[in-house]
Amino acid sequence: MRLALFDDSRLGVVTEDGVVDVTAVLGSRHEDDPVTAGWWRGLCRDFVALRPELEAAAKAGTPVPLAAAHLRAPALNPSKIIACASNYAEHVTEMHEVQERTLGRVEDWMMSFDVFLKAPSALSGPGEDIVLPREVVAAGQEIHHESELVVVIGTGGRDIALADALDHVLGYTVGLDITVRAAADRSRRKSYDTFAPVGPWVTTADEVGDPAGLEIELVRDGADGTSERRQHVHTRDMITPVPAIVSYASRLMTLLPGDLIFTGAPPGVGPITAGDVLRARIDRLGSMTLGVVDG
Ligand code: MN
Protein backbone atom coordinates (compact mmCIF):
# COMPACT_ATOMS: atom_id res chain seq x y z
CA MET A 1 0.00 0.00 0.00
CA ARG A 2 1.16 3.51 -0.79
CA LEU A 3 0.22 6.05 1.90
CA ALA A 4 0.27 9.74 1.07
CA LEU A 5 -0.40 13.01 2.83
CA PHE A 6 -1.93 15.55 0.48
CA ASP A 7 -3.68 18.92 0.29
CA ASP A 8 -4.57 20.06 3.83
CA SER A 9 -3.72 17.15 6.14
CA ARG A 10 -5.63 14.60 4.06
CA LEU A 11 -4.64 10.95 4.22
CA GLY A 12 -4.54 9.23 0.86
CA VAL A 13 -3.93 5.83 -0.62
CA VAL A 14 -2.16 6.05 -3.97
CA THR A 15 -3.59 3.76 -6.64
CA GLU A 16 -2.84 3.41 -10.36
CA ASP A 17 -5.48 6.07 -11.11
CA GLY A 18 -4.46 8.63 -8.52
CA VAL A 19 -4.81 9.30 -4.82
CA VAL A 20 -7.96 8.29 -2.94
CA ASP A 21 -8.91 10.28 0.16
CA VAL A 22 -9.26 7.76 3.00
CA THR A 23 -9.21 10.28 5.86
CA ALA A 24 -12.67 9.19 7.01
CA VAL A 25 -11.23 5.86 8.17
CA LEU A 26 -9.48 7.74 10.97
CA GLY A 27 -12.76 9.12 12.33
CA SER A 28 -12.31 11.37 15.33
CA ARG A 29 -8.61 10.55 15.51
CA HIS A 30 -7.98 12.86 12.55
CA GLU A 31 -6.97 16.43 13.29
CA ASP A 32 -6.62 19.19 10.69
CA ASP A 33 -4.11 21.22 12.68
CA PRO A 34 -0.67 19.77 11.91
CA VAL A 35 0.76 21.20 15.15
CA THR A 36 -1.55 19.20 17.38
CA ALA A 37 -1.91 16.19 15.07
CA GLY A 38 -0.70 12.90 16.46
CA TRP A 39 -2.86 10.89 14.12
CA TRP A 40 -0.11 10.16 11.60
CA ARG A 41 2.04 8.62 14.30
CA GLY A 42 -0.98 6.67 15.50
CA LEU A 43 -1.52 5.42 11.97
CA CYS A 44 2.11 4.32 11.76
CA ARG A 45 1.72 2.39 15.03
CA ASP A 46 -1.71 0.89 14.25
CA PHE A 47 -1.34 0.34 10.52
CA VAL A 48 -1.75 -3.45 10.61
CA ALA A 49 -5.12 -3.13 12.38
CA LEU A 50 -6.30 -0.26 10.16
CA ARG A 51 -5.15 -1.76 6.88
CA PRO A 52 -8.37 -3.63 5.96
CA GLU A 53 -10.45 -0.46 6.40
CA LEU A 54 -7.92 1.61 4.45
CA GLU A 55 -7.99 -0.93 1.62
CA ALA A 56 -11.78 -0.94 1.52
CA ALA A 57 -11.91 2.86 1.50
CA ALA A 58 -9.31 3.02 -1.26
CA LYS A 59 -11.37 0.63 -3.37
CA ALA A 60 -14.64 2.45 -2.79
CA GLY A 61 -13.34 6.00 -3.22
CA THR A 62 -12.76 8.14 -6.29
CA PRO A 63 -9.11 8.72 -7.20
CA VAL A 64 -7.89 12.26 -7.74
CA PRO A 65 -5.22 12.37 -10.46
CA LEU A 66 -1.79 12.88 -8.91
CA ALA A 67 -1.34 16.03 -10.97
CA ALA A 68 -4.35 17.55 -9.19
CA ALA A 69 -3.28 16.60 -5.66
CA HIS A 70 -0.73 18.58 -3.62
CA LEU A 71 1.44 15.86 -2.15
CA ARG A 72 3.03 16.73 1.19
CA ALA A 73 5.91 15.13 3.01
CA PRO A 74 4.62 11.66 4.00
CA ALA A 75 5.51 12.30 7.64
CA LEU A 76 3.78 14.42 10.26
CA ASN A 77 5.34 15.45 13.57
CA PRO A 78 7.93 12.67 13.80
CA SER A 79 9.66 12.71 17.17
CA LYS A 80 12.98 12.63 15.33
CA ILE A 81 14.77 12.18 12.06
CA ILE A 82 17.69 9.83 12.50
CA ALA A 83 20.29 9.74 9.74
CA CYS A 84 23.26 7.49 9.02
CA ALA A 85 26.78 8.63 8.30
CA SER A 86 29.37 6.77 6.25
CA ASN A 87 27.23 3.88 5.05
CA TYR A 88 28.63 3.28 1.54
CA ALA A 89 32.35 2.56 1.12
CA GLU A 90 32.71 4.59 -2.07
CA HIS A 91 31.11 7.59 -0.35
CA VAL A 92 33.52 7.31 2.57
CA THR A 93 36.37 7.33 0.05
CA GLU A 94 35.06 10.41 -1.79
CA MET A 95 34.60 12.28 1.50
CA HIS A 96 38.36 12.40 1.99
CA GLU A 97 38.62 14.64 -1.08
CA VAL A 98 35.44 16.59 -0.19
CA GLN A 99 36.70 17.29 3.34
CA GLU A 100 40.15 18.30 2.10
CA ARG A 101 38.42 20.81 -0.22
CA THR A 102 35.78 22.16 2.16
CA LEU A 103 37.44 21.82 5.59
CA GLY A 104 41.11 21.82 4.64
CA ARG A 105 41.59 18.54 6.50
CA VAL A 106 40.14 15.07 6.89
CA GLU A 107 38.09 14.36 10.02
CA ASP A 108 38.79 10.69 10.70
CA TRP A 109 35.95 10.37 13.24
CA MET A 110 33.45 11.18 10.49
CA MET A 111 34.55 8.24 8.35
CA SER A 112 32.95 5.48 10.43
CA PHE A 113 29.32 4.42 10.42
CA ASP A 114 27.15 6.11 13.03
CA VAL A 115 23.82 7.86 13.41
CA PHE A 116 22.99 11.49 14.10
CA LEU A 117 19.85 13.68 14.19
CA LYS A 118 18.26 16.15 11.78
CA ALA A 119 15.56 18.58 12.97
CA PRO A 120 12.03 17.43 11.99
CA SER A 121 11.27 21.04 10.99
CA ALA A 122 13.62 20.50 8.03
CA LEU A 123 11.00 18.24 6.39
CA SER A 124 9.47 19.35 3.12
CA GLY A 125 7.27 17.78 0.49
CA PRO A 126 8.10 16.04 -2.78
CA GLY A 127 7.29 19.05 -4.99
CA GLU A 128 8.74 21.81 -2.83
CA ASP A 129 11.87 23.80 -3.52
CA ILE A 130 15.07 23.35 -1.57
CA VAL A 131 15.91 26.78 -0.18
CA LEU A 132 19.59 27.66 0.05
CA PRO A 133 20.24 29.78 3.19
CA ARG A 134 21.52 33.21 2.19
CA GLU A 135 24.32 33.33 4.76
CA VAL A 136 25.62 29.92 3.72
CA VAL A 137 25.71 30.91 0.04
CA ALA A 138 27.29 34.27 0.96
CA ALA A 139 29.99 32.45 2.91
CA GLY A 140 30.85 30.46 -0.21
CA GLN A 141 30.15 27.14 1.50
CA GLU A 142 29.10 24.17 -0.60
CA ILE A 143 25.61 22.73 -0.13
CA HIS A 144 25.33 19.10 -1.23
CA HIS A 145 22.58 16.61 -2.09
CA GLU A 146 22.60 13.14 -0.57
CA SER A 147 19.86 10.90 -2.03
CA GLU A 148 18.87 8.24 0.45
CA LEU A 149 16.53 5.37 1.19
CA VAL A 150 14.40 6.48 4.15
CA VAL A 151 12.90 4.03 6.66
CA VAL A 152 9.55 4.90 8.29
CA ILE A 153 9.14 3.32 11.72
CA GLY A 154 5.82 1.58 12.41
CA THR A 155 5.74 0.09 15.87
CA GLY A 156 8.55 1.65 17.81
CA GLY A 157 10.69 0.10 20.45
CA ARG A 158 14.03 0.07 22.17
CA ASP A 159 16.80 -2.49 22.16
CA ILE A 160 15.24 -4.10 19.09
CA ALA A 161 16.89 -7.40 18.19
CA LEU A 162 18.42 -7.64 14.74
CA ALA A 163 16.15 -10.55 13.83
CA ASP A 164 13.03 -8.52 14.70
CA ALA A 165 14.14 -5.19 13.23
CA LEU A 166 12.13 -5.28 10.00
CA ASP A 167 8.94 -6.01 11.99
CA HIS A 168 9.23 -2.46 13.29
CA VAL A 169 9.38 -0.90 9.82
CA LEU A 170 6.13 0.45 8.37
CA GLY A 171 7.63 1.23 5.00
CA TYR A 172 10.06 3.30 2.96
CA THR A 173 10.25 6.56 1.09
CA VAL A 174 12.75 8.63 -0.88
CA GLY A 175 14.68 11.37 0.91
CA LEU A 176 17.34 13.95 0.29
CA ASP A 177 19.68 14.73 3.17
CA ILE A 178 20.72 18.24 2.14
CA THR A 179 23.99 19.17 3.77
CA VAL A 180 26.26 22.18 4.20
CA ARG A 181 29.93 21.20 4.00
CA ALA A 182 31.52 23.25 6.75
CA ALA A 183 33.17 22.93 10.13
CA ALA A 184 30.07 22.54 12.29
CA ASP A 185 28.02 19.83 13.93
CA ARG A 186 26.02 17.68 11.51
CA SER A 187 22.76 18.61 13.24
CA ARG A 188 23.43 22.27 12.42
CA ARG A 189 24.59 21.72 8.86
CA LYS A 190 21.69 19.42 7.90
CA SER A 191 18.71 20.99 9.70
CA TYR A 192 17.90 24.14 7.74
CA ASP A 193 14.26 24.35 6.61
CA THR A 194 13.66 22.28 3.43
CA PHE A 195 16.87 20.26 4.01
CA ALA A 196 14.88 17.03 4.43
CA PRO A 197 12.56 16.64 1.45
CA VAL A 198 10.84 13.24 1.50
CA GLY A 199 8.28 11.58 -0.72
CA PRO A 200 6.37 11.05 -2.84
CA TRP A 201 4.61 8.69 -0.38
CA VAL A 202 5.32 5.80 2.01
CA THR A 203 5.35 2.42 0.30
CA THR A 204 4.62 -0.22 2.91
CA ALA A 205 7.29 -2.80 3.60
CA ASP A 206 5.32 -5.71 2.14
CA GLU A 207 5.35 -4.00 -1.28
CA VAL A 208 9.04 -3.18 -1.12
CA GLY A 209 10.43 -6.54 -0.09
CA ASP A 210 14.12 -6.67 0.72
CA PRO A 211 15.39 -3.14 1.46
CA ALA A 212 18.77 -4.36 0.25
CA GLY A 213 17.32 -4.85 -3.23
CA LEU A 214 16.77 -1.29 -4.44
CA GLU A 215 18.52 1.09 -6.82
CA ILE A 216 18.83 4.74 -5.86
CA GLU A 217 19.36 7.36 -8.55
CA LEU A 218 19.77 11.12 -8.44
CA VAL A 219 19.91 13.29 -11.56
CA ARG A 220 20.83 16.98 -11.44
CA ASP A 221 19.49 19.17 -14.21
CA GLY A 222 21.52 22.37 -14.10
CA ALA A 223 20.25 25.84 -14.92
CA ASP A 224 22.81 25.85 -17.76
CA GLY A 225 20.97 23.03 -19.53
CA THR A 226 23.34 20.28 -18.45
CA SER A 227 21.97 17.04 -17.05
CA GLU A 228 24.04 14.63 -15.04
CA ARG A 229 23.33 11.45 -13.12
CA ARG A 230 25.19 12.28 -9.95
CA GLN A 231 24.29 9.29 -7.78
CA HIS A 232 23.48 5.72 -8.69
CA VAL A 233 23.88 2.98 -6.13
CA HIS A 234 22.35 -0.31 -5.07
CA THR A 235 21.24 -0.61 -1.46
CA ARG A 236 22.95 -4.01 -1.14
CA ASP A 237 26.17 -1.98 -0.95
CA MET A 238 25.27 -0.44 2.41
CA ILE A 239 27.98 -1.05 5.00
CA THR A 240 25.30 -1.35 7.69
CA PRO A 241 22.08 -2.81 6.22
CA VAL A 242 18.61 -1.60 7.21
CA PRO A 243 17.91 -4.22 9.94
CA ALA A 244 21.23 -3.45 11.62
CA ILE A 245 20.56 0.30 11.39
CA VAL A 246 17.16 -0.08 13.10
CA SER A 247 18.58 -2.34 15.80
CA TYR A 248 21.59 -0.09 16.41
CA ALA A 249 19.55 3.13 16.54
CA SER A 250 17.05 1.53 18.95
CA ARG A 251 19.86 0.83 21.40
CA LEU A 252 20.76 4.54 21.45
CA MET A 253 17.25 6.01 21.61
CA THR A 254 13.72 4.66 21.71
CA LEU A 255 12.23 4.54 18.23
CA LEU A 256 8.72 5.98 18.13
CA PRO A 257 6.03 5.37 15.50
CA GLY A 258 6.52 7.69 12.53
CA ASP A 259 10.22 8.31 13.16
CA LEU A 260 12.30 8.52 9.98
CA ILE A 261 15.72 7.01 9.42
CA PHE A 262 17.82 8.26 6.50
CA THR A 263 20.11 5.37 5.64
CA GLY A 264 23.19 7.18 4.36
CA ALA A 265 24.58 8.93 1.32
CA PRO A 266 25.54 7.02 -1.79
CA PRO A 267 28.73 8.08 -3.59
CA GLY A 268 28.39 11.03 -5.94
CA VAL A 269 27.52 13.82 -3.51
CA GLY A 270 28.04 17.25 -4.98
CA PRO A 271 27.12 20.92 -4.82
CA ILE A 272 23.71 22.31 -5.73
CA THR A 273 23.01 25.89 -6.78
CA ALA A 274 19.91 27.99 -7.41
CA GLY A 275 18.22 27.01 -10.65
CA ASP A 276 19.09 23.33 -10.36
CA VAL A 277 16.38 20.71 -10.56
CA LEU A 278 17.01 17.45 -8.70
CA ARG A 279 15.27 14.22 -9.67
CA ALA A 280 15.55 11.47 -7.06
CA ARG A 281 14.23 7.97 -7.67
CA ILE A 282 14.29 4.65 -5.84
CA ASP A 283 12.99 1.37 -7.25
CA ARG A 284 9.42 0.61 -6.17
CA LEU A 285 9.21 3.81 -4.09
CA GLY A 286 8.70 6.38 -6.84
CA SER A 287 10.46 9.62 -7.60
CA MET A 288 10.37 13.29 -6.72
CA THR A 289 11.50 16.39 -8.56
CA LEU A 290 12.72 19.35 -6.55
CA GLY A 291 13.78 22.83 -7.54
CA VAL A 292 16.65 24.64 -5.83
CA VAL A 293 16.23 28.35 -5.02
CA ASP A 294 18.10 31.04 -3.12
CA GLY A 295 16.65 31.98 0.25
MN1 MN B 1 23.17 11.70 4.59
Boltz pocket constraint, residues with backbone or C-beta under 6 A from the ligand:
constraints:
  - pocket:
      binder: B
      contacts: [[A, 83], [A, 84], [A, 146], [A, 148], [A, 177], [A, 262], [A, 264], [A, 265]]
      max_distance: 6.0
